[in-house]
Amino acid sequence: MARAFALTLLLQALVLHAAMWTGVPAGGGGAELGLTAALTSWVPASSIATALLLWRVATLYICLIAGAIAIAWLSRHRGHLANAGLDHSKTGPSEEGAR
């Protein structure tokens, strides 16, 4: 069981990496074709669509949602960060560094 999991994890990582080279945003299409080919020996044909959907949620949509939450939080707290001296986006190079 552990060996099958490790092989599946390795295959999906390889498919994700290869899909990024397709030139399509998020490797759409290429990732699904590659994962379908990789999983056909373990996942029944009737369940492959569900497996692909779960895989896409786990590898793409959760990251997108987490990123959106982080951006929303940062934009909401930008004033607080600037007041605390933690926001360096508005400051340029120091006068001493320019000399």
N, C-alpha and C positions, 0 to 999 in steps of 0.2 A: 504494500500500500504506500509506504513512504517513497519507494523508488518510482512508482507511477506518479505520485504528486510532484516529486522533484523533476521528472521528465516533462510533465505538463507545465510546470512553472517555467522551465527553461524554454520550452517551445513557444509559450505565449510571449515571453520576453523577446525571443528572436522574431516572432511575427510582428510585435509592436515596433521593434526597431526597423525591420524591413518596410513596414507600412509607412513609416515617416518619410521614406525615400520615394514614395509614389507621386509626390507633388500635390496631392489632394489634402486639404485641411483635415487634420486628425487621422490621416491615412484611411479615410472612408472608402469602403469597398475592398481595398487591398487587405486591410486588417481582417475583415470578415471572411474573405476568401481563404486567406492563409490559415486563420484559426479553424475554419471548417475543415480544411485539408488535414490540419494537425490533430483534430479531435475525432475524426470519423472512426478511428479504431476503438475509441473509448466511450463515445457518447452515441446512443441510438439516434437514427435519422429523425425520428419523431420529436426528439428533444433538442436538436441542434440549434433551432431558433431561440429557444429559451436560454440555452447555454451562452449563445452569442450576445443576447440582450443583457444577461447578468454580467458577462465579461465586460461589455462596453460600459455599463453603469459603474462597475468597480474600477475600471482603468481610465475612464474619461470623465464621466459626469460628476462623480464625487469630487474629483480634483477641481472641476470647473465651479462647482457650488462652493467648495472651500475657498477658492480664490476670490469669488464674488463677495463672500462674507468678509474676507480679509480686506479687500479693497473698500468695501462699505465702512468697515470699522475704522480703517485708516483715514478715510476722507472725513468721517464724523469727528474723529479725535485729532485732526491735524492742528487745530488751534491749541489744544492742550499740549501737544508735543512741542509746538513752537514756543509756548510760554515756559515749558520746562527746559528749553535749550536742547531738545533732542532732535529737532527738525533742522537738518542741514541743507535742505533743498533750496532755500532762499539766500543762502550765503555763498558768495563766490570765493575765489582764492584770497587768502589773507594778504595784507599789505606787505608783510615780511616775506612771504613766499614769492611775491612778484618781483622782489628786488634781486 
